[in-house]
Amino acid sequence: MSDLRKRHIVEPDGTQIESDTKDGTEQKVTGPVTAAIQNAHSELQEDEKVTENAAGKNISGDSTIVGCDATVHNTQASDQLTAPPSSATPGGDGEDVEEISPPDFSDNAKLPQGSDKTTEAIDSALKDLPPKWRNWVIRGIFTWLMIFSFVFIIYLGPLALVVLILLVQIKCFHEIITIGYVVYKTHELPWFRTLSWYFLVASNYFFYGESMITYFGVLLSRTELLKAFVTYHRFISFSMYCGGFVGFVFSLVKKHYLKQFTLFGWTHVTLLIIVTQSHLIIQNIFDGIVWFLVPVSMIICNDIMAYVFGFFFGKTPLIKLSPKKTWEGFIGGAISTVIFGLLVSYVLVQFDSFVCPIEYNVAKDALSTDCERSAVFQLTQYALPQFIVRLCALVGVNWNSITLYPFMLHSISMSVFASLIGPFGGFFASGFKRAFKIKDFGDTIPGHGGFMDRFDCQLLMATFVHVYQSSFIKTVGPQRLVQQILSLKPDEQLQVFNMLNESLSRRGLLTLNA
């Protein structure tokens, strides 16, 4: 048998190569194979042209021609088809395809932005100051103005605080919805703003109704009209939402589907962030104003002290999202907040009107903040850890225990959250503003921006306090249970009484005279 073996290879371009496997020599030749390959390639293209792709995809195919001692591989033997006209959808139903375009920031100048512009008297008095100190003074003036206004509203009572939260919520919602309105150019979209505000009303009806029924159900059930609202509250709320949902579907416009669904999601995320968390703030108020005042004052303290420490000592940037934030301000604000939290907690727990929940008193037939203090607001003696006892002994101090309010210990947890996690609510807002190329959410408060610029951290803090209290502190009190029982029908109230009487008698806790 001869050792000389030859191999024939045909390349994609039709060139034939004759290779000697013994000595490794190769010789390129051309012949009828080239024409055959070209003819096969042309036939393949003709076959593929009969298939059209509505989406304009690339069609490719692999062909293999097997002949005597020759194999042909043709890869990617197709051309890109021309995309169909934009008037045809992938489904072929003849509808127009909506252009997918990114948000347009060209009209951002129409959005109100924060500035240092104030009254003419203040502007003339501060005109000679450098911009940095001018901003410092204006920011300080309106900070104290907001603090004094807040104190006055606290003096008016808890219901005034609830109204304040509602007004702040509406303004924050307005600022965020306005950004979507301008950036996504919704001027030509019907009913966007109307539906957004409708969903806000429906959400507030549900959340405020839930709170009112929980705390004042007995009072609301006294009239037949309000009793119907109490009984069917959730069904009415769901019906209102369904009305808005159906209205949105009817408002859909060809060529704007994507934009409309984007803004539908925008509205619902805004409701989740603003309305849901403001509802938790109101629940904190009803559980005792102290659960509202202490967290709010902690965020204010942390914001002010972080600004002060950063203004005078800040050198090390903290996070790129907010270039003006520094590690010095972050640490100084945290330490100040913990100390401030202990002090303000000790002061506020001295007053029953701050620590008692707001409930409807059946005996007085009125809203009341009178109560028997829970254990968390009563002085308690705690044994100190042994290492602290030994340290005190070294300096000649016999200190084995400490007496304080348990709420002060809980305030440490709240102040740590307000210092370490709370600022991330502000960082989140900074990232949002950078994404839409704006400086502030509004220009309502000189030196501060909009309401959302001031309350971004408060929303996150309120959620934490509600979860913390529900998990570690809150219990259902007798007054709350009595309200729920009194909202039942008379025969159901008697049934509860008999069940409770039987249970107490069986355990020997209740002895009835014959």
N, C-alpha and C positions, 0 to 999 in steps of 0.2 A: 504494500500500500504506500502510496506516495506521501511524503511528509509535507508536501506543498499543498496548503489549503487556502482557497481564496474566498473572500467575503465581499458581497455587494451591498452597499448602503446608499440609500437615496435620501438626500437632505431635503428640508421643506421647500427650498427654492427650486427643486427639480434637478439638482446636480447629482450625478451618479459617481460614487467613489468605489474603486476596486482596491481592496486591501489584501496584502499578502501576510497571513498570520505567522508565517515562519520567520521572515526577515524584517517584518514591520513596515515595509514600504507601502505607499499608497499612491494611487493614480486616479485623478479625476477625469471622468469621461462624460460625454453627453450623448444622448441618443433618443430613441423613441420613448424612453421612459419619461423624459422631461415633458414631452407633449402630453403624455397620458396623465401625468400628475396635474398639469395645468388644466386639462379638460375636466378632471375630477373635481378640482378646486372650484372651477366655474359652475359646474353642476350643483355642488354643495351650496354655493352662494345663491343660486337661483331658487333652490328648494327652501332656503331659510327666509328669502324675501317674501314668501307667501304668508308668513306669520308676523302679525303686527303686535306691538306692545304698547298699550295705552299709556303707560307710565313712562315710556321713553327709556326702557332698560337696554343694556348692551346684550346682544344675543351672541353667544359663542358656541362653537361645536368642535369636537375632535373627530377626525376622520382617519381611518386606518385602511390602507390599500395593501393587500397581500398579493404579491406576484411570485415569480420564480426567483428565489434567493433575494427578494427585495421587500421591505416594509416601509410604508410611508406614514408619518405622523404629522397631521396638520393641526396646529393648536391656534386657538383664537382666530378662527377663519371667518370672522363676521365683522360687519361695520355697525357703528352706533346708529340706531334708527332715530329719525327726527321726532321730537316730542309732539304729541297732538296739541291742537289749539287749546288755550286755557278755558274755552267755553265748554269743554267736556270734562266731566268728573271721572275718577277711576271707575266708578260704578256704571258709567256710560248712560246716565239718566239725563244728560244734557244740561244740568244745572251749572251755574258759574262756580268756579273754584275760588275760595277766598285767599287773597294774598296774605301770607304769614309774615308780618313785619314786626320788628322789635319796637319797644316803647320809644316814643318820640319825645326828646327832651328840649326841643326847640322853643316850646312855650313855657318852660319853667320860670321864665322871668315874670309870668303872670301870677305865680304863687307868692303869697305874702311871706317875707322872710324877716327874721329877727334883726333888730337894729338897736342902736343906742339912742335913737331919736326919742326925745321926751317933750315936755312942755318948753315953751320959749324961755321961761324964767330959769329952769334948770340948765337948758342948753347954753344960755348966756353966762351963767355962773361957772360952767365947767369948760368953756371954750378954750381956755389957755392950758388945760391939762393935757399931758401926753395921752395918746389913744388907750394905752394899757391901763393907766390910772383912771381915765374917764370911764372906761368900761367897769372898772372895779367899783367906783362910786355909784354909778347908775345901778349896777347889779345889787349893791348893798342896800340902796334906798328902796328898791322894789321888793327885795327879800324881806326887809322889816315891815314893809307895807302889807305884804301877804301874810306875814306872821300875825300882825295885829288884827287883820281882818279875820283870820282863822280863829283867833282867841275870842273875838266878838261873837262869831257864829256858834262856838262851843257854849258861850254864855246863854245863847238863845235856846239851847236844848237839843236833844237827840234828833227830833224831827227836822230841825233846821239843818243838821248835819246830813240827814238823808236827802233833803232837797239839794244841798250843795253837791253831794256826790252825783246826783242825777244831772245837774247842770254841767259839771265837769265832764261827765261821761258823754253828754251830747256834744260838747265842744271838741273833745278828743276825736269822736267819731266823725264830726264834720271836717276836721283837719285831714284825717287820713283819706276819707272819701274824696275830698277836693283834689288831693294829689293824683288819685286814680282818674278822676274826671279830666284833669289837665294833661297828664302824661299820656294816657291812652286815647286822647282826643275823642271823647264820647259825645261831643256836641251833636253829632248826627244820629246818635243812638236814642231811640225813644224810651222813655220811662226809666232810664238808669237811676237817676237821682230819686225819682218818686218811689221806685221799688226799694232802693237802699234805705230810705227813711221809713218806708212801710215795715220792712223787716226789723228795723230798730224798735219801732213801736210795738210790734208783735213780740219781740224778745223781752222787752221791758215789761209788757203786760204779764208774760209768763213768770219771769223771775221775781218781779215785785209782788205779784199775786201769791206766789209760793211763800214768800217771806211773811206777808200779811196774814195769810191763812195759818201759818205755823205759830205766829206769836199772838195774833189777835182774832183767832177763829171764832171765839165765843162772841165777841163784839160784832163781828161782821154777820154772824148768823141770826142776829136779833130781828132783822127786817127780811121780809120774804124775797125782795128783789136781790139784796146782797147774798142771801142764803143760796139762791140759785147760782150766782156767780161762784160761790165757794164750792158748791157741790159739783158743778160742771166746769170748773176752772181749766183743767187740763184739756178737756175736749174742745173748749172754746179757743184755747191757745193753739192747739193743733189745727183747728179749722182756719184760724187766721193765717198760720204759716202756709197751709195748703192754698189759700187764696192768693198769697204772694207768689207761690211756686207756679200756679197756673197762669197768673198774670205775666210772669217772666217768660214762660213758654210762648204765650201769645205775642209777646213783644219781640221775638226773634225775627231778625231781618236777614234776607239773603245777602251774602258777601260780608256779613259782620258776625257770623256765628262764633268764630273763635274768640273775637274780642269780647263778645257778650258773655260767653261762658267764663272767660278770664276774669271779668269784672264781677260776675256772679260769685266766683270763688273769693275774689278780693273782699266783697261785702261780708261773706260768711266768716272769713278769717278775722276780719275786723270786729265782727260781733263776738267771736270767741274770745279775742284778746281784751276788748273793752267792756262789753256788757257782762259777760260771765264773771270776770274778776271784780268788777264794780259791785255786782250782786254779793260777792263774798265779803266785800268791805261793809256793806249794809248789814249782813248777818253778824259780822264782828261787832258792829255798833249795838245791835239788839242784844247781844250776849253780855254787854257791859262796855261803856264808852272807853274804859281803860284798854280794852283789846283793840281799839282803833287809835287812840291818842298816842300810846307808847310806840307802836310800830311806825306811825306816821312821823312822829317827832324824831325817831331814830334815823329815818331816811333823810329828813331835813338836816339833822345834825351831821350825818356822814357826808352829805353833799356840800354843806358849808365848810366843814373842817377840811375835807379833802381839797376843796378849792383854795382855802387859806394856806394849808401846808404846801400845796403845789405852787401857789403864787409866789411864796417867799423862799421855799427851799427846793422846789422841784427841778431836777436835773436829768433824771433817768426816765426815759419814756416807758410807759406801762404796756400799751397795746396800740397797734397800728391803726385800728379802727377809730381811735380817738386820740390823736397825736398830742393834745394838750394834757392828757392824763399822765401822771408820773407815779413812780413807786413811792416817792416820798409823800405825796398827797394820799395815796391809797393806804399806806401804813399809818400815817398820822390820823387820817379820818377813822380808821378802824379802832385804834386805841381810844380816841376821843368818844366814839360812839358807845363803846362798852362802858366807860365811866359815866357818860351822860345817861345811858339806859338805866343803870343802877339808881342814880339820883332821882330821875323823873319817876321811876316806878315807886320808890319809897314815898315820894310826895303824893302821888295820885291815889295810892291805896289807902290813904287816910280818910278818904271821902266815900261814903256809901253811894252817893249819886253816880260815882264813876265805876264802882265795882259791881253794882247790882244790875242784873239784866232788865231790860225794858219789857214789861208785860202788862197785860190787862188784869187789874185786880177786881175780882168778882165782888168782894165785900164792899170795896169803895166805889165800884162802878166807874172806874177811871184808869187811865194809864198810870203806872207806878214804877218807881225805881227803888222801892223799899223791899228789903229782903233780909233773910238770915245769911250772913256771909258764909261762903263756901270755905273749905279748908285752905285753899290756895291763897286766900286773902286774910288769914288769921296768923298771928305771930306763932312761930314754932321754934323750938330749941333743937339745934343740931350739934352733934358731937364732932369736934374737929379731928382731922386725921392725926395719927400719932407723930408723924414727922414734924407737923406744925406745933404740936404740944411740946415736943422736945426743943424745937428752936426757941419757943417762947420761954421755956425753962432756962435756957442758956443765958438769956438776958434778964432773968429774975422775974418773969411775968408768969403768973399762974392762970393760964387761959386754956380751958378744956372744952368749952362749948361756945356757940354763938346763937343769938336769937334774932331771927329776921322773918320777913314774909316770904313764903315759898314762891310767890309771884316774882320776887326779885331774882331768884335763881333761874326762873323761866325767862326773865328778861335778858339774861346773859346769852341764852340760846338765840333769842330773837336779834340781839345786837350783833352777834357773830354772823348770822345770816345777812343782816342788813349791811354789814361791812364787807363780807367776802363774796356773797352771791348777788346781793341787791344791785351793785354797780353794773353787773352784766345785763340787767334790764336796760341800762343806759347805753352799754356797748351795742346791744342788739338794735336799739333805736338809731345809733350812729351808723351801723352797717346799713340799715334801711335807708337812711338819708343819703348815704354815699351811693347806694345802688341807683337812686333816682336823681342824683346830682343836685341835691338841695342842701342848704345850710341848716335850716330849722323847719319845724312843722308849721310855724306861723309867726306872727309878729304881735300877738296879743299883749305880751308882757315885755316891756322894754328891758334889754339886757339879758333876757332869759329865752326869748323866742315864743313858741306857742305853748298851749296847755299840755300837749303831749310831751314836750321837751321837759316839763317839770314833773309829770306824773308817770313817766315810763317805769321808774323803779318802784313806785308805790303799788302798782298793780301786781307785780311779782311778789312783793312783800305781803300784801293782803292775802294772797293765795297761800303763802307759807304759814301765816298766822292761823288761818282757818284750818288748814290740814294739821298743824301742830296741836292746836287746841282740841280738835276732834279726836286726835290720836292719843294724847297724853293727859288731857285735863277734863274735857267737857263730859258731863253726865246729865242725864235727863232729870230735872228737878221736879218736886211734887206739884209746883204751880203749873208747869207745862203739862203734866199728866192730867191734872184737874181740868184744864182748858179743853183738852182733847175729849175727856169724858163728858163734859158739859155740852159739847157739840153733837153728842149722840142723841138719838131719840129717847123719850122718857122710859120706854120699856127696856131699851138697851142699857140705860143708866142704872135701872133697878137690877138688871142682870149682873152688871159689873159689881154693884154693891153686894149682892148676895154671894157672888163668887169670892170677893175679897173678905167678906165676913166669915164665910166658911173656912177659908184658908187661915185666917188669923186665929180663929177659935181652935182649929185643929192643932195649931202649933203652940197653943196656950198663951198667945199674946193678947187675946181679947176674951174677957169674961163678962157675959151678959147676965144681969139680975133677972130672976124669974118674975 
